[in-house]
Amino acid sequence: MSLSDNIKIIRQKSFLNQQEFADALGVGLTTVNRWEGGKSLPNLSAMKKIKQYCENNHISFEAVEAEWLAAKMEAKK
């Protein structure tokens, strides 16, 4: 499963729309939209926010982390 799919699943497990999820993370709506659309990757700061959100809401972060690391490694090639 892709990083964009995993981010969307986290949001959907919380029953939030993109704006509500963006507000919870302290990022913009367009940022969440670009992540879920696969147009951009969260930066390290955003990943920390997503991890904290997952921990606070008892949602697994492992798949998102693995996909993010894989995408970062691919981008370096």
MARBANU-178076 format. One record per residue: residue in one letter; x, y, z of N, C-alpha, C in turn. Coordinates in steps of 0.1 Angstrom, whole numbers, plus 5000, padded with zeros to 4 digits. Example, Ala and Ser with C-alpha at 12.3 -4.5 7.8 and 13.67 -1.06 7.14 Angstrom:
2
A513249435078512349555078513249675078
S512849785071513749895071512950005079
This chain:
77
M500849885000500050005000500950125000
S500550234993501350354992501250445004
L502150535005502150635016500950715015
S500550755004499250835003498050755008
D497950635004496850545009496950535024
N498150515030498250495044497850625052
I498250745047497850865053496350885053
K495750845041494250855040493550765050
I494150645052493550545061493550605075
I494750665079494750725093493650825095
R493550905085492451015085491050945086
Q490850845078489550785078489250705090
K490250645096490050575109489550675120
S489950795118489550895128488250965125
F487650925113486350985109486451135107
L487651175101487851315099487851345084
N487451465080487651505066489051565065
Q489451605053490851645051491051775059
Q490151865060490351995067490451965082
E489651875088489751845102491051775105
F491551685096492851625098493951725097
A493851815088494951915086494952005099
D493852035104493752115116494352045128
A494051915129494651835140496151825139
L496751825127498151825125498851955125
G498052065124498652195123499252225109
V498652165099499052185085497852235077
G498152275065497052325056496352215049
L495052245045494252155038494952105025
T495552195018496152165005497352065008
T497952075019499051985023498551845024
V497451825031496951695033496451645020
N495851725012495351684999496451644990
R497551704990498751674982499351534987
W499351515000499851395005499051275001
E497651295002496751184999496651164984
G496951264976496951254962498351204956
G499251184965500551134961501451234953
K501051364955501751474948502951524956
S502951494969504151534977504251444989
L505351444996505651365008505651465020
P505251415031505351485043506851505046
N507251625052508651645056508751585070
L509951595075510251525088509451585099
S509251715099508351785109506951725108
A506451715096505051665095504951515099
M505951445096505951305100505951285115
K506651375122506551375137505151405142
K504551505135503151535139502151415136
I502351355125501551235122501751125132
K503051105135503350995145502651035159
Q502751155163502151195176500651175175
Y500051215164498651205162498251055163
C499050965156498750825157498850765171
E499850805178500050765192498950805201
N498550935199497450985207496050925205
N495950865192494650815188494750655187
H495750595191495950455191495850395177
I496550455168496550415154497950375150
S498150265144499450215140500150315130
F501350345133502150435125503150365117
E503350235119504450155113504350155098
A503250135092503050125077503450265071
V502950375077503250505072504750535072
E505350495084506750525085507550445075
A507250315073507950235063507850285049
E506650325045506450385032507150515030
W507150595041507850725040509350705038
L509950615046511350585045511650535031
A510850445026511050385012510950495002
A510050585003509850694993511050794994
K511550815006512750905008513950845001
M514150715003515250644997515150644982
E513950624977513750624963514050754957
A513750864964513951004959515451034958
K516250964967517650994967518450934955
K517750834948518450764937518550854925
